[in-house]
């Protein structure tokens, strides 16, 4: 049995019909298993292909900040460049978290997800929200104060 949905119109009102379908027919069952396996492989490949460049961006950003702070690169205005690099790193970290969330969702669907509690503080959560809003405001040329 598989749960299916179909959009229908009932008494002129658009609705969703939810029903069970018997897929005991071996061809349908084989197709459903193949589809699940392809989705699992796609998710695993997607997360790997996204994580690798994001990790490179994050690490390279850290390296550039270190070089600027040491004075070996740039001169006046270096602080502005460091601020820009912090935005690049924050955006990359946010995207990496989203990629990890996609992978976690796939593991939940497969029943292999293991929750790992993380310690945090209200201050760190608020700082993350402020950074995200500041990034968005900057991109829209809005000044926050």
BELCOR-V771108 format. One record per backbone hydrogen bond with DSSP energy under -1.0 kcal/mol. NH is the residue of the N-H (numbers start at 1). CO is the residue of the C=O. Records with the same first field share a line. If there is no record, write none. Layout:
BEGIN
NH=CO  CO
END
This chain:
BEGIN
2=21
4=19
6=17
8=15
10=13
13=10
15=8
17=6
19=4
21=2
29=25
30=26
31=27
32=28
33=29
34=30
35=31
36=32
37=33
38=34
39=35
40=36
41=37
42=38
43=39
44=40
45=41
46=42
47=43
48=44
49=45
50=46
51=47
52=48
54=50
55=51
56=52
57=53
58=54
59=55
60=56
61=57
62=58
63=59
64=60
65=61
66=62
67=63
68=64
69=65
70=66
71=68
72=67
78=75
81=77
82=78
83=79
84=80
85=81
86=82
87=83
88=84
89=85
90=86
91=87
92=88
93=89
94=90
95=91
96=92
97=93
98=94
99=95
100=96
101=97
102=98
103=99
104=100
105=101
106=102
107=103
108=104
109=105
110=106
112=107
125=121
126=122
127=123
128=124
129=125
130=126
131=127
132=128
133=129
134=130
135=131
136=132
137=133
138=134
139=135
140=136
141=138
142=137
END
